[in-house]
Amino acid sequence: MLKPHYPIITDRLLLRPFTPDDLHALHAYESRPEVARYLYWEPRDLDTVHTFLDKKITRVALLDEGDALDIAITLRQSGELIGNGVLIWTSKQHRQGEIGYILHPDHHRRGYAPEAARELLRLGFEGLGLHRIVGRLDARNTASGRVLDKLGMRREAHLIDNEQVKGEWTSEVIYAMLESEWTP
């Protein structure tokens, strides 16, 4: 079980639970085609973002296998919402989890994604006691792959045409890190 102490503060970021006030900032990037390009969903309209925000607001702790923890990524100086991260508890028996992240394109290439994702790894390994954490991505999303490389995660698999997403066959790359490889 994991109930993080919020906010989580890094050098430049403040990670916190989502609130209803995040609706328009969340919509500002989830509505963009370039954000949804490598994800399972299409760009979201305001009503759809509202529905998913309601779900994110409730996901503040990992109580059992299958639970997900959604974290708002904000700039420490201004409080501006620039993205979100997720930690999913995928197996209790095997002590496994998965991380993910999305950033507003205006904030790409500044090191914010690895800074936030490092905290997701810390929560998984140190907070939940996971043995293994993976990151999965569309093989075409090389920028996300670079983030996982920066975190020291190992590229373990390249699954060719393993899923149909948005009407086309897509390949998936899987990165992983073991608890014994984790260095804060």
C-alpha positions as CSV (number, residue, x, y, z in Angstrom):
1,M,0.0,0.0,0.0
2,L,1.2,3.5,-0.8
3,K,-0.3,6.8,0.2
4,P,2.3,9.5,-0.8
5,H,2.9,12.6,1.3
6,Y,2.0,15.5,-1.0
7,P,3.4,17.7,-2.4
8,I,6.4,15.9,-3.7
9,I,9.0,18.6,-4.4
10,T,11.9,18.2,-6.8
11,D,14.5,20.9,-7.9
12,R,12.1,22.5,-10.4
13,L,8.8,20.7,-10.0
14,L,6.0,20.2,-7.5
15,L,4.0,16.9,-7.9
16,R,0.6,16.8,-6.3
17,P,-2.8,15.2,-6.7
18,F,-5.2,16.6,-9.4
19,T,-7.9,19.0,-8.4
20,P,-11.0,20.2,-10.3
21,D,-9.2,23.5,-11.0
22,D,-6.8,21.6,-13.4
23,L,-9.5,21.1,-16.0
24,H,-8.5,23.8,-18.5
25,A,-4.7,23.3,-18.1
26,L,-5.2,19.5,-18.6
27,H,-7.4,20.1,-21.7
28,A,-4.7,22.5,-23.1
29,Y,-2.4,19.5,-23.8
30,E,-4.7,16.5,-23.9
31,S,-6.6,18.1,-26.8
32,R,-3.5,18.4,-28.9
33,P,-3.0,15.8,-31.8
34,E,0.8,15.7,-31.2
35,V,0.2,14.7,-27.5
36,A,-2.3,11.9,-28.4
37,R,-0.3,10.7,-31.4
38,Y,1.5,7.7,-29.7
39,L,-1.2,7.1,-27.1
40,Y,-4.3,4.8,-27.2
41,W,-6.7,7.7,-27.3
42,E,-7.5,10.5,-29.7
43,P,-7.3,14.2,-28.8
44,R,-9.8,14.9,-26.1
45,D,-12.6,17.5,-26.0
46,L,-13.3,19.4,-22.8
47,D,-16.1,17.0,-21.7
48,T,-13.9,13.9,-22.1
49,V,-11.0,15.6,-20.3
50,H,-13.5,16.4,-17.5
51,T,-14.5,12.8,-17.2
52,F,-10.9,11.6,-17.1
53,L,-10.0,14.4,-14.6
54,D,-12.7,13.2,-12.3
55,K,-11.0,9.7,-12.3
56,K,-7.5,11.2,-11.8
57,I,-8.7,13.2,-8.8
58,T,-9.7,9.9,-7.0
59,R,-6.4,8.1,-7.8
60,V,-4.2,9.4,-5.0
61,A,-3.0,6.1,-3.4
62,L,-2.1,2.5,-4.3
63,L,-4.1,0.3,-2.1
64,D,-4.1,-3.0,-4.1
65,E,-2.9,-4.6,-7.4
66,G,-4.4,-2.9,-10.4
67,D,-4.6,0.6,-8.7
68,A,-3.0,3.6,-10.4
69,L,-1.6,6.8,-8.9
70,D,-2.1,9.9,-11.0
71,I,0.1,12.9,-10.2
72,A,-0.1,16.4,-11.5
73,I,3.3,17.7,-12.7
74,T,3.5,21.5,-11.9
75,L,6.3,24.0,-12.1
76,R,7.5,24.8,-8.6
77,Q,8.0,28.5,-9.3
78,S,4.6,29.3,-10.8
79,G,2.4,26.3,-10.0
80,E,1.5,25.9,-13.7
81,L,0.3,22.4,-14.6
82,I,2.6,21.1,-17.3
83,G,1.8,17.4,-17.4
84,N,0.9,14.3,-15.5
85,G,2.5,11.1,-14.4
86,V,1.2,7.7,-13.4
87,L,2.4,4.8,-11.4
88,I,0.4,1.6,-11.8
89,W,0.7,-1.4,-9.4
90,T,0.5,-4.2,-11.9
91,S,1.3,-7.3,-9.7
92,K,1.2,-7.7,-6.0
93,Q,2.6,-11.2,-6.1
94,H,5.5,-10.3,-8.3
95,R,6.0,-6.8,-6.9
96,Q,5.7,-5.1,-10.3
97,G,4.6,-1.8,-11.6
98,E,4.6,0.5,-14.5
99,I,5.2,4.2,-15.0
100,G,4.0,6.7,-17.6
101,Y,4.1,10.5,-18.2
102,I,2.7,13.1,-20.5
103,L,4.0,16.7,-20.8
104,H,2.5,19.7,-22.6
105,P,4.6,20.1,-25.8
106,D,5.6,23.7,-24.7
107,H,7.6,22.1,-21.9
108,H,9.4,19.4,-23.8
109,R,13.2,19.1,-24.0
110,R,13.8,20.8,-20.6
111,G,14.4,17.7,-18.5
112,Y,11.0,17.8,-16.7
113,A,9.9,14.3,-17.8
114,P,12.9,12.5,-16.3
115,E,12.7,14.7,-13.2
116,A,9.1,13.7,-12.6
117,A,9.5,10.1,-13.7
118,R,12.4,9.7,-11.3
119,E,10.0,10.4,-8.5
120,L,7.6,7.8,-9.8
121,L,10.4,5.3,-9.7
122,R,11.2,6.3,-6.1
123,L,7.6,6.0,-5.1
124,G,7.4,2.5,-6.6
125,F,10.7,1.2,-5.3
126,E,11.0,2.9,-1.9
127,G,7.4,3.6,-1.2
128,L,5.6,0.5,-2.4
129,G,8.6,-1.9,-2.3
130,L,8.3,-3.0,-6.0
131,H,10.9,-5.4,-7.4
132,R,10.5,-4.3,-11.0
133,I,9.1,-1.3,-12.9
134,V,8.5,-1.0,-16.6
135,G,7.8,1.8,-19.1
136,R,6.0,0.9,-22.3
137,L,5.8,3.1,-25.4
138,D,5.0,3.2,-29.0
139,A,8.3,2.4,-30.8
140,R,8.0,5.6,-32.9
141,N,8.0,7.7,-29.7
142,T,11.8,8.1,-29.6
143,A,11.6,11.1,-27.3
144,S,9.9,9.0,-24.6
145,G,12.6,6.3,-25.1
146,R,15.3,8.9,-24.4
147,V,13.6,9.8,-21.1
148,L,13.6,6.2,-20.0
149,D,17.3,5.9,-21.1
150,K,18.1,9.0,-18.9
151,L,16.5,7.2,-16.0
152,G,18.8,4.3,-16.4
153,M,16.1,1.9,-17.5
154,R,17.1,-1.0,-19.7
155,R,15.5,-1.5,-23.1
156,E,14.3,-5.1,-22.9
157,A,11.9,-5.7,-25.8
158,H,10.8,-4.4,-29.1
159,L,7.5,-6.1,-30.0
160,I,6.9,-5.7,-33.7
161,D,3.3,-5.0,-34.9
162,N,1.9,-6.3,-31.6
163,E,-1.1,-4.1,-31.3
164,Q,-3.6,-2.4,-33.5
165,V,-3.9,1.2,-32.3
166,K,-6.1,3.8,-34.1
167,G,-6.6,1.5,-37.0
168,E,-2.9,0.6,-37.7
169,W,-0.4,-2.0,-36.5
170,T,2.0,-0.5,-34.0
171,S,5.2,-1.8,-32.4
172,E,5.9,-1.4,-28.7
173,V,9.2,-1.0,-26.9
174,I,9.4,-2.0,-23.2
175,Y,12.0,-0.7,-20.8
176,A,12.5,-2.0,-17.2
177,M,14.4,-1.4,-14.0
178,L,14.9,-3.7,-11.0
179,E,14.9,-2.5,-7.4
180,S,18.5,-3.5,-7.2
181,E,19.4,-1.2,-10.1
182,W,17.6,1.8,-8.6
183,T,19.8,4.7,-7.4
184,P,17.9,7.8,-6.3
